[in-house]
Amino acid sequence: MSNLLNVSPSPHAHGKETTRKLMTGVIIALVPALLASLFYFGYGAIIVTVTSVASCLLFEYLIQRFIIKKPITITDGSALVTGLLLAFNVPSNLPVFIVVIGAFVSIAVAKMTFGGLGNNPFNPALVGRVFMLISFPVQMTSWPVPGGFSTGYTDAVTGATPLALVKEGLKNGETMQQLMAQIPTPSQMFLGNMGGSLGEVAAVALLIGFVYLLVRKIITWHIPVSIIGSMVVFTAILWLINPEKNADPMFHVLAGGVLLGAIFMATDYVTSPMNPKAMIIYGCSIGILTVVIRVWGAYPEGVSFAILIMNAFVPLMNAYIKPKRFGEVIKNG
């Protein structure tokens, strides 16, 4: 009887990582982008970020304490990360009440309705962002022009994002050559000197966070690289076919929320696939959908919609795209 083999349920692999440690790593990786947003948008960035984070923490606490009556988990860092990412997806002059509504949708609807962390099928911050975009389209598309701490909050000077300029210009019959004088240069977009949401304007800051996440092994390269790579290939084909009506690949990568979405949103543990093969398919699909929405859709940006659409396919991917089991024999024919 002593030789009986006892089989226990998963998980069979254990490590020292905890939710709090992982979330702390993500927060550290977001610091460069946060500092860049403060540098370019000043007090507005502080107001929006503090409001978003505080609202997410408060709503999660109240729901767990008084509605579902489960242990309080706001100290694990997940609600804090949601608050930061939600703030990074909105303009720096967004009214406080809209930020609070977005935080409520992110936490109460997209996260706690499904049972809290680990059960939500869609990225909470993106659900909140899309809800605000549909409900408050004017406020969500009024982008302050970067001006440092001299930038006002309620009286900020606004302007179109590079993606919006290109979308509108091409619609009006202008060519890319004519639009080049109106949009920021690649170096300006890389450093962040352009209109946009808080966390998407400085590519260099996001890439610093990406390197940190890779070094810490919090995420792998598969999803970010497949998103960016598929976008580069797709936009390069369109650009080579008709450079007068299509922007080059570098523009598509640096403009808008591609890097923010690829590095911090699409890699969310709960809403992304579990194995490398599925991750690459997931990432490539997001990249292609983003370009399709940008080029042929009504919105100039498509990252948020693309990630949410592919979030819905993640359970299917996890079920059918699996690595070969240890000891499995593949039958031929």
Residue pairs with C-beta under 8 A, 6 or more apart in sequence:
18 76
19 76
19 77
19 78
19 117
20 75
20 76
20 77
22 77
22 218
22 269
23 76
23 77
23 78
23 80
23 81
24 77
25 212
25 213
25 216
25 218
26 77
26 81
26 213
26 218
26 264
27 77
27 80
27 81
27 84
28 212
29 208
29 209
29 210
29 212
29 213
29 218
29 264
30 81
30 84
30 85
30 88
30 199
30 209
30 264
31 209
32 202
32 204
32 205
32 206
32 208
32 209
33 88
33 198
33 199
33 202
33 205
33 206
33 209
33 260
34 45
34 49
34 84
34 88
34 199
35 205
36 192
36 201
36 202
36 204
36 205
37 45
37 49
37 88
37 92
37 198
37 199
37 201
37 202
38 45
38 46
39 148
39 192
40 146
40 147
40 148
40 151
40 192
40 193
40 201
40 202
41 92
41 144
41 146
41 147
41 151
41 156
41 198
42 92
42 147
42 148
42 149
42 150
42 151
43 149
43 151
43 152
43 153
44 92
44 93
44 144
44 151
44 152
44 153
44 156
45 87
45 92
45 198
47 96
47 153
48 87
48 90
48 91
48 92
48 94
48 99
48 198
49 83
49 84
49 87
49 198
51 87
51 96
51 99
51 100
51 103
52 83
52 84
52 86
52 87
52 90
52 99
52 102
52 103
53 80
53 83
53 84
53 87
54 83
55 83
55 99
55 100
55 103
55 104
55 107
56 79
56 80
56 82
56 83
56 86
56 103
56 106
56 107
57 74
57 79
57 80
57 83
59 103
59 104
59 107
59 108
59 112
60 73
60 74
60 79
60 107
60 111
60 112
61 72
61 74
63 107
63 108
63 112
64 70
64 71
64 72
64 73
64 74
64 112
64 116
65 72
67 112
68 112
68 116
70 116
73 79
73 116
73 117
74 80
76 117
78 117
79 107
82 106
82 107
82 111
82 124
82 125
83 103
84 199
85 125
85 199
85 264
85 265
86 99
86 102
86 103
86 106
86 124
86 125
86 128
86 129
87 99
87 198
87 199
88 197
88 198
88 199
88 200
88 260
88 264
89 125
89 126
89 129
89 197
89 198
89 199
89 200
89 257
89 260
89 304
90 98
90 99
90 102
90 129
90 132
90 140
90 197
90 198
91 139
91 140
91 141
91 142
91 143
91 144
91 158
91 197
91 198
92 144
92 151
92 153
92 156
92 198
93 142
93 144
93 152
93 153
93 154
93 156
93 158
94 132
94 139
94 140
95 139
98 132
98 136
98 139
98 140
101 131
101 132
101 135
102 128
102 129
102 131
102 132
103 128
104 128
105 127
105 128
105 131
105 132
106 124
106 125
106 127
106 128
107 124
109 127
109 131
110 120
110 122
110 123
110 124
110 127
110 128
111 117
111 120
111 124
114 120
114 121
117 270
118 270
119 270
120 270
120 271
121 271
121 311
121 312
121 314
121 315
122 271
122 308
122 311
122 312
123 265
123 268
123 271
123 307
123 308
123 311
125 265
126 265
126 304
126 307
126 308
127 308
129 304
130 304
130 305
130 308
132 139
132 140
133 140
133 141
133 304
141 164
142 158
143 158
143 159
143 160
143 161
143 195
143 196
143 197
144 151
144 156
144 157
144 158
144 159
144 195
145 151
145 156
145 157
145 158
145 159
145 195
146 192
146 193
146 194
146 195
146 201
147 156
147 157
151 157
158 195
159 195
160 168
160 195
161 194
161 195
161 196
161 255
161 256
161 300
161 301
162 183
162 184
162 189
162 194
162 195
162 196
162 251
162 255
162 256
163 255
163 256
163 294
163 300
163 301
164 300
165 179
165 182
165 183
166 176
166 179
166 183
166 247
166 251
166 255
166 300
167 294
167 300
168 300
169 178
169 179
169 182
170 176
170 179
170 245
175 244
175 245
176 243
176 244
176 245
176 246
176 247
177 244
183 251
183 255
184 193
184 194
186 250
186 251
186 254
188 194
189 203
189 251
189 254
189 255
190 203
190 204
190 254
191 202
191 203
191 204
192 201
192 202
192 203
192 204
192 205
193 201
194 201
194 255
195 201
196 256
196 257
197 257
197 260
199 206
199 257
199 260
199 264
200 206
200 256
200 257
200 259
200 260
203 253
203 254
203 259
206 259
206 260
206 263
206 264
207 259
209 263
209 264
210 224
210 259
210 263
213 219
213 263
213 267
214 220
214 221
219 263
219 267
220 276
220 279
222 276
222 279
222 280
222 283
223 262
223 266
223 267
223 272
223 279
223 280
223 282
223 283
224 262
224 263
224 266
224 267
224 283
225 283
226 279
226 280
226 281
226 282
226 283
226 284
226 287
227 258
227 261
227 262
227 266
227 283
227 284
227 286
227 287
227 290
228 253
228 258
228 259
228 262
228 287
229 283
229 284
229 287
230 283
230 284
230 285
230 286
230 287
230 288
231 249
231 252
231 253
231 258
231 287
231 288
231 290
231 291
232 249
232 252
232 253
234 287
234 288
234 291
235 246
235 247
235 248
235 249
235 252
235 291
236 248
236 249
238 246
238 291
238 295
239 246
239 247
239 248
239 249
246 295
247 255
252 258
252 291
252 294
253 259
256 294
256 300
256 301
256 303
257 301
257 303
257 304
258 290
258 303
260 303
261 286
261 290
261 303
261 304
261 306
261 307
262 283
262 286
262 303
265 303
265 304
265 307
266 272
266 282
266 283
266 286
266 307
266 310
271 311
271 314
272 279
272 282
272 311
272 314
273 279
273 281
273 282
273 314
273 317
273 318
273 321
274 318
275 318
275 321
275 322
275 323
277 321
277 323
278 317
278 318
278 321
281 317
281 321
282 310
282 313
282 314
282 317
285 306
285 310
285 313
286 303
286 306
286 307
286 310
287 306
289 302
289 305
289 306
289 309
289 310
290 302
290 303
290 306
291 302
292 302
293 299
293 301
293 302
293 305
293 306
294 300
294 301
294 302
299 305
324 330
